[in-house]
Amino acid sequence: FTVCAELRKMSTVPIIMLTARDSDLDYATGINLGSDDYFTKPFSAMSLVMRVKAILRRIEYDRSGRESAKAPVLAYADIKIDTRNKTVTLDGAPLELTPNEYNLLCYLIENKDRAVSREELLNKVWGYSSAVETRAADDTVRRLRKKLAESRLLIDTVWGFGFRLKERSTR
């Protein structure tokens, strides 16, 4: 139960508890601590797979709802993002981005001029918990900086914390 509670404090990642504890109180405790589902042993592998798929469908539905709630166009400096068609232009010219680069740029523009921690990026852009050790944010920022080299946008490193998107003073 402690692991579930700690995970839920720092992430929205789906949690399914698989346990031998089968009382109603245990079930209620697990769900109240943030578990998305609770299985007691023995359980059917088919049931587990179906419940995992249901949770993943719900997550995808939630994400698509957030996507449609976004402004249809994000713009900052010389960058324009059409969120419906998932296209990016730099001074009117198409800019090819990977899905992770696209999601990162959208998030940085939505939070422009604000320092964003690596943990926040990993959680909001990649869906990782903050306990994950990865260079995903740093590596994607490095690639995105190269692609934005001709842009008026600058991704600043906030040492020991994360990144800030801002407009360059000169090109």
Residue, then its C-alpha position, 0 to 999 in steps of 0.5 A: f500500500t505504501v508504494c501505491a501511495e508514494l507513486r500516486k503522490m508523484s505521478t498519474v501513471p496507472i496503478i494496478m495492484l496484484t495482491a493476496r490481500d482480499s478483504d473488502l477493507d484491503y480493496a477499499t484501501g488500495i483504491n482510496l490510495g490511488s490504485d486504478d484497479y485491484f486484483t486478488k490472487p488467484f486471478s485470470a490472465m484474460s481478466l487482467v489483460m482486459r482490465v489493462k486494455a480498458i485503463l489504456r483506452r481510458i487514458e487515450y480518451d483522456r489525452s485526446g480530450r485534452e488535445s481537442a481542448k487545446a487552442p487550435v494554433l499555438a504561436y510564439a515568436d516565429i513558430k506556429i503550431d497547428t494542434r489539430n493537424k500536428t504541423v509546425t512552421l518556422d517563419g511559414a516554412p514547415l519544420e519536421l519534428t518527431p512526436n516527442e519533439y512536437n509534444l515538448l515544443c507544445y508544452l514549452i510554448e504553453n509554459k513560455d518564459r517559465a522555468v519547467s523542471r525535468e521532472e515536470l517534462l517527464n511527467k507531462v510530456w512523456g507520462y513518466s513518474s518523477a522517479v524515473e532516471t532518464r535523459a529523455a528530456d535532455d536528449t530531446v531538448r538537444r535535438l529540438r535546439k538544433k532544429l530551432a537554431e534559425s528561430r527566434l526561440l531559445i531553450d535555456t537550461v536552468w541549471g540543476f532544474g530544467f528548461r525555459l523557453k524564451e525569445r532571443s534578444t537578437r537572431 
